[in-house]
Amino acid sequence: MADLTATELAERLGVTRQHALGLLRSGAIVGRRLASGAWLADGDAVARYEIAARRGKGRSLDPSTAWGLLWELSGLRADWLGVSTRARVRRRVRESTAEDLAKAVVKRTVAHRYTAANAESAAAGLIATGRAAADTLGSELMSDRRRVSGYVRSGSPDEYAVSHFMIADANGQDVVYENTLPIDFGGDVMPQAVIAADLATSTDTRERSAGLRAIEDMRQAWLAAR
């Protein structure tokens, strides 16, 4: 997607130009500052921001609670949640749509984009999610391991990228997520609800639809088991 000026960004989001500049300066939307001082917003980053910011019922959850909700949807027990928090999580699952749930958990992590010299080697140390693990959802969307999509086990995405020959690229197809899990996770692939939630933030229509559909399927299965 083409870059947008701060004025174009403000018009697209329906906010003031000052607010648009604030989003760029804070990194909420990836952009670059020209020698003249003017800002350009990355078109794909704007699309991702719009998806994450879509209105839904309820507030975004803090990272620990968001992970707990995804564990619950995946049929796993989130032992780090207290009794009252677990009850709130279950109420959220009962009363929310797939879109609402995807929005509620989106702030638990930050996705960093890169271009990898070799996707297979670059992904080797990550916990797979999103398109790299799509076939675990049992949908028509197949996994694509030609692109990197995974969570670091420790440290930061940038540290991981440096050690795996990945170059930061706002338009890159290789994605490394910050790991804010409150527990150590030893698996090579994230639980199904995590995979679905990460697909639901994609700017690719097929990926986003598959993610939302999987979340709703898991929610219905969760309800039926109660």
C-alpha positions in Angstrom: 0.0 0.0 0.0 1.1 3.6 -0.7 2.5 5.8 2.1 0.2 8.5 3.5 1.0 12.0 4.6 0.0 13.1 8.1 -3.0 15.0 6.6 -4.1 12.0 4.5 -3.7 9.8 7.6 -5.9 12.1 9.7 -8.6 12.1 7.0 -8.6 8.4 6.7 -8.8 7.8 10.5 -11.2 10.7 11.0 -9.0 12.4 13.6 -7.1 15.7 13.8 -3.8 16.1 12.0 -2.1 16.6 15.4 -3.5 13.2 16.6 -2.3 11.5 13.5 1.2 13.0 14.1 1.0 11.7 17.6 0.3 8.2 16.4 3.4 8.4 14.1 5.7 9.8 16.7 4.7 7.2 19.3 5.1 4.3 16.9 1.5 3.3 17.1 1.5 3.5 13.3 4.8 2.8 11.6 6.1 5.7 9.5 9.2 7.5 8.6 10.3 11.1 9.0 11.7 12.9 5.9 14.6 15.3 6.0 12.0 18.1 5.7 10.5 17.1 9.0 7.3 15.8 7.3 6.0 12.3 8.3 4.9 9.5 6.0 2.8 6.7 7.3 3.3 3.2 6.0 0.1 2.1 4.2 0.1 -1.5 5.5 0.8 -0.2 9.0 -2.3 2.0 8.8 -4.4 -0.9 7.6 -3.2 -3.0 10.6 -4.0 -0.1 13.0 -7.5 0.2 11.6 -8.1 -3.6 12.1 -6.8 -3.4 15.7 -8.8 -0.3 16.4 -12.2 -1.5 15.1 -14.8 -0.9 17.6 -16.1 -3.9 19.5 -18.0 -4.6 22.7 -15.8 -4.3 25.8 -12.3 -3.0 26.5 -9.0 -4.5 25.5 -7.6 -6.9 28.2 -4.3 -6.6 29.9 -1.7 -9.1 28.5 -2.0 -11.6 31.3 -5.8 -11.8 31.1 -5.7 -11.8 27.3 -3.4 -14.8 27.3 -5.7 -16.5 29.8 -8.7 -15.9 27.5 -6.8 -17.5 24.6 -5.8 -20.4 26.8 -9.4 -20.9 27.9 -10.7 -20.8 24.2 -8.0 -23.4 23.3 -9.3 -25.8 26.0 -6.3 -25.2 28.2 -6.2 -24.1 31.8 -4.7 -20.7 32.5 -3.3 -21.4 36.0 -2.0 -17.9 36.4 -5.5 -16.4 36.5 -7.2 -15.8 39.9 -10.7 -17.0 40.5 -12.4 -13.7 39.9 -10.4 -13.0 36.7 -11.1 -16.4 35.4 -14.8 -15.8 35.9 -14.6 -12.5 34.0 -12.7 -14.2 31.2 -15.4 -16.8 30.9 -18.2 -14.2 30.9 -16.3 -12.4 28.1 -16.2 -15.6 26.0 -19.9 -16.3 26.6 -21.1 -12.8 25.7 -18.7 -11.7 23.0 -18.5 -12.1 19.2 -15.4 -13.4 17.5 -14.6 -9.9 16.4 -15.0 -8.6 20.0 -12.7 -11.3 21.3 -10.0 -10.6 18.7 -10.1 -7.0 19.6 -10.0 -7.7 23.3 -6.7 -9.6 23.0 -4.9 -7.6 20.4 -2.8 -5.5 22.8 -1.2 -8.4 24.5 1.7 -8.3 22.0 3.4 -6.2 19.3 4.3 -7.5 15.9 7.6 -6.5 14.4 8.1 -6.8 10.6 11.3 -7.9 8.9 12.7 -9.4 5.7 14.5 -12.7 6.3 17.3 -14.0 4.2 16.1 -17.5 4.7 12.6 -17.9 6.2 13.1 -21.5 7.3 16.3 -20.8 9.3 14.8 -17.5 10.6 11.7 -19.3 12.0 13.6 -22.2 13.6 13.8 -20.7 17.1 10.3 -19.2 17.2 7.0 -20.4 18.5 4.9 -20.6 15.3 1.7 -18.7 15.0 -0.5 -17.1 12.4 -0.1 -18.2 8.7 2.9 -20.4 9.6 0.6 -22.6 11.8 -2.7 -22.1 10.0 -3.2 -25.8 9.2 -3.6 -26.6 12.9 -7.0 -24.9 12.8 -8.5 -27.4 10.5 -9.6 -24.7 8.1 -9.1 -24.4 4.3 -6.3 -22.0 4.9 -3.0 -23.8 4.6 0.2 -23.0 6.5 2.7 -20.9 4.6 6.2 -21.5 5.9 7.8 -19.4 3.2 7.1 -16.5 5.6 8.2 -16.2 9.2 5.4 -15.8 11.8 6.2 -16.6 15.4 6.9 -15.5 19.0 10.3 -15.1 20.5 10.9 -17.5 23.4 12.9 -14.8 25.3 14.5 -11.5 24.6 13.2 -9.0 22.0 12.2 -9.4 18.4 15.0 -7.1 17.3 17.6 -9.2 19.2 16.3 -12.3 17.6 16.3 -10.7 14.2 19.9 -9.7 14.4 21.0 -13.2 15.3 18.9 -14.7 12.5 19.9 -12.4 9.6 16.6 -10.5 9.4 16.4 -6.9 8.4 13.7 -4.5 9.9 11.2 -3.7 7.2 7.9 -1.9 7.8 6.5 -3.7 4.7 8.2 -7.0 5.4 6.3 -10.3 5.2 8.2 -11.9 8.1 6.7 -11.2 11.5 8.2 -11.7 14.9 5.9 -11.1 18.0 6.9 -10.0 21.4 6.3 -12.7 24.0 4.4 -11.3 27.0 3.2 -14.7 28.2 3.2 -14.9 32.1 4.5 -18.5 31.9 7.2 -20.3 30.0 5.8 -22.1 27.0 7.8 -25.0 25.7 5.8 -25.9 22.6 6.9 -25.2 19.0 3.4 -24.0 18.0 1.1 -21.7 19.8 -2.3 -22.9 21.0 -5.1 -22.7 18.4 -6.8 -19.6 19.8 -3.5 -17.7 19.7 -3.0 -18.7 16.1 -6.5 -17.6 15.2 -6.2 -14.3 17.0 -3.0 -13.5 15.2 -4.6 -14.3 11.8 -7.5 -12.1 12.7 -5.2 -9.0 12.7 -4.0 -9.7 9.2 -4.6 -7.2 6.4 -5.1 -10.3 4.1 -8.9 -10.9 3.8 -8.6 -14.7 3.7 -6.3 -14.8 6.7 -8.5 -12.5 8.7 -11.7 -14.3 7.8 -10.1 -17.7 8.7 -8.9 -16.4 12.0 -12.3 -14.9 13.0 -14.1 -18.1 11.8 -11.8 -20.3 13.9 -12.3 -18.1 17.0 -16.1 -18.4 16.6 -15.8 -22.2 16.1 -13.8 -22.5 19.3 -16.2 -20.2 21.2 -19.2 -22.4 20.1 -17.3 -25.6 21.1 -16.5 -23.9 24.5 -20.1 -23.0 25.0 -21.3 -26.5 24.1 -18.9 -28.0 26.7 -20.5 -25.9 29.5 
